[in-house]
Amino acid sequence: MNKFENNYYSRISYAERLHLSDLLRGSLIRSVINFLTLPEGSRGVDIGCGIGSNTLMLADAVGRSGHVTGIDLSGNLLSHARQKSYKVGLSQQVSFMKGDMNSLSLSDNCFDWVWSADCVGYAPGNAVRLIKNIAGVLKPGGSLFVLAWSSQQLLPGYPRLEARLNATSAGFAPFIEGRGPEFHFMRALGWFRAAGLKGIKADTFVGNIQAPLTKEKRTAMTSLFEMRWGRPDSELTKTERKEYLRLCSPDSPDFICDSPDYYGFFTYTLFRGRTDG
């Protein structure tokens, strides 16, 4: 076993990983929300809200007269979300509930917009049916926003290794081998169209990571490597696996994020459409 391997594969919780990811993607998510120019006083839903980071940014965008309902399957993540809402003084503008996006316990035609980041498009099932189900809670003319990670360049100078990592099972998730190309997230324009939404558009936003990294961002990058590529032992050659650990383990003297010239980027793609108004 590589001498860096035990330390590289951390045991932090999923909630902690989400907190760390906010350090890297928080400003990008906020720029997406600002781009949407949500109406002040509007009411929306955040599906797959996790620890509530996006929910709170959405609530801030719609102002004190607006309201955002965060929905997630995990009671533990919802507990984190509620704590965050009190900490930042937005508890009156948000509410959180446990729920499944496939069978929402919300009244139909009641919300101005629905947002989902890193959730819709990742779960198995019929994407078109899911989009129709979610759109059912929207008022006539209401908007649906679906956002997800779409690409990255995180190992500058090692394009071949990064391409190999991206080609592993973890690397090309959520696209599941054996499913048709129409189920890939980047085909979501077709999902929206088949679900009967109008004014369908897609936009891509870029987030940057540049040296020098703070201690917190350094830890966040380690977590990102693990979340993005997992532990693809059986799918890499011995040489590739050794190089992966050498570059991506924070205890390695060659940890790529410690380079004074480190630069990487990632993209999120937003798909949006509206119901008939």
N, C-alpha and C positions, 0 to 999 in steps of 0.2 A: 504494500500500500504506500502511495506517495506520502512523504513526510508532512505535506501540507493538507492532506485529505481530511483527516479527522477534524481539524479546525475549520476547514472550508465549509463543510456541510453543517450549518448551524441548526439549532433547535428552537428558533424563535417562533412564536405563535403567528397565525395568519393575521390576527389583529395588529400585531407589532409590524408585520410586513406592510400592511396598509398604511400605518402611520409613517413608516419610512418612505414609502412610495410618494407620499404627499410632498416630501422634501424635493423630489425630482420633478413631479408632474403638476404640482399645485398651481404654479403660475400659468402653465399651459391650459389647464382646465378653466381657470378664471378667465383667460383670454377667450376661450370658446364661449363661456357664458356671457361675457360682455358682447361678443359678436352677435349673439342672439337677440339682444335688446329686449328682454322679456318685459312685458307691460307692468308698470308699477301697480301693485294691488292685485295682481293676478294670482291664481291658485293652480299649483302644479303637483305632480307626483314624481318622486325619484325612485325608480325601480332598481332593486339590487343596491340599496344605499350603503351597505357595509357599515363602516364606522361613522358615517354621516358627514364626511368632509365635503362632498359635492352638495349635499342637502343644505348645508349651512351657507355655502357660497350662493346657491340658488335663492335661498331666503333673503340673503343680503341684497341680491339683485332686484327682487320684487318689492323690497321695502317693508315698512312696518304694517302696512295695510294688506300685504299679501300673505300667503301661507303655502308651505310645502309639506307634503306627507311623504316620509321615507318608508320604504317597504323592503324587508329582507327576510330570508328564511332563517337566519341565525339570530337566536335570542341573545347570544353573547356579543355579537357585533352591534346589535341594537342597543345593548346596555352601554357600550362605549359611545355610541352616537348620542344618546341622551345626556351622558356626562359632558360631552363636548358642547352640546347646545346650551347647557347651563353655564359652562365655563366662559363662553363667549357672549352670553347675554341674549341668545336668540331662542330661548326655549318657548316663548309665546308665539313665535312665528313658524314653528315646526312641530310636527308630531310624528311619532314612529310607531309602526305596527308590523307584527310578524305576518308574512303572507307569501304566497306563491304566485309568480307572475303568470303562470299558466291558468290560474283561476283566481283572479283578483276579487277581493271582497270589498269592492268599491261601487258606489252608485254610478250608473251609466250617464253619460252626457253632462258631467258635473265639473270637469276640470278644463282649464285653459290650455294646458300643455302637459306632456309627459316626457321625462328625461330618463335615460338609462345609459350608464357608462360601464364598460367592461362586464356586461351581463347579457343583454339580448344579443344573440348571435353566437354565444359561447355554449349555451346549454343545448343538449340534443333535443330533437323533436322537430315538428313542422314549423319552420320560421314564419311562413305566411299566416298560418293559423294563429301563431303567437302575436304577430303584429296586429291582426284583426282584433284579437281579444283585448290587447292593450289599448288600441284606438277606440274601443267601445266606451271607455270612461271619459273621452273627450267631448267637449261641447261642439256643436257645428262650427267648423272653421278652426277648431283647436289644432295644435301642432304636436307632432311626435319627433323627438330628437334621440337618436341612437348613436353613441360614441364608443369607439374601441381602438386599442393599440393596433397599428397597421404596419409599421416597419421600424427598423432601427439600424444604426451603424455604431456599435459600441466597442469594437476592437480595432481601432485605427492601426493600420500597418499589417493586419492579419486577415485580409479579406477571404482567403481560402478557408481558414479555420472557422471564421464566422459563418461562412456559407454552409460549411459542414454542420455546424451547430444548429443553424436554422432549418436544416433538412432532417433533423432528428424528430422523433415523435413529439417531444416537448417543444421543440423549436417551431414547428408549424401548427401547433395547437392554436385556436380551437378547430382547425380543419381536420376532420377525422378521416383517416385512410379508409377507402371503400365507399365513402359517400360521394355523390355527384358534385361537380363543380358549382352547381347552383346553390349549394349549401355553404359555400365559402363566404365569410363576412363581407369581403369586398364585392360581392354580388347583391348586396342589400338593396340597391336601387330596384332590382327586380322584385324583391319581397314587398317593398312599399307599393310598387305598381300593382302587383297581383292582389294586394290587400285593399286596393281601391283608393289609396291616398292620392292627393293632388299636389302640384307644386313641388315635386320631388327634386332634391338637390343633394350634392355631396361636396364637402370641403375638407381639406387636410391641413392640420396645424402641426408645427414643429416645436419640439422642446430641446434645449441644449444643455450639455454638461461640459464644463470647462475647468481645467486646473487653474489655481490650486483648489482642492476640495477640502471642505471642512471635515472634521472628524465624523459628524453626523451624516454628511453626504457620502463620505467614503463607506460608511456602514450601509447606507441606503443602496449604493452601487453593488455591494456584495450581495445584498438581498435581491436586487434586480437580476443579477446574473443567475442566481438560483431559481428565481421565479420564471425567468425567460427560458432557460435551458435545462433546468433540473439537474438530474444526475444520469446523463445518457451513456452510462458505462458500456453497455452492450452494443451501442451503435457507432462508437468511435474506435479507431485503431488505438493501440497502446500509445503510439507516438502522439496522436491527436489528443488523447485524454491527458497525457502528461503535459502537453502544451497548454491545454485548457486550464488545468490546475495551476500551472506556473503563472499564467497571466491573470487568473481570476480569483486566486486565493489571497485574502488580505494579509496573510502571514508570509507570503512569498516575497523575497527581495525584488522580484520582477513584477509585482502587482501592477497591472497596467494603469490603474487610476492614480498611482503615485508618480507617474511621469509628469515632469513640470510642463510638458507640452500636450497633456492629455486633452482630447476633445472628442465628444461623441454626440449623437443626436438620436431622437426617436420621433415618430409621428403618430398622431391620433387622427382618425378619419371620422367625420360627423356625417351621418345620413339624416335627412329631415324631410318631412312632408306634412300635409294637413288634411283634415277631413273636409268633406263638402260643407260649405257654409251658406 
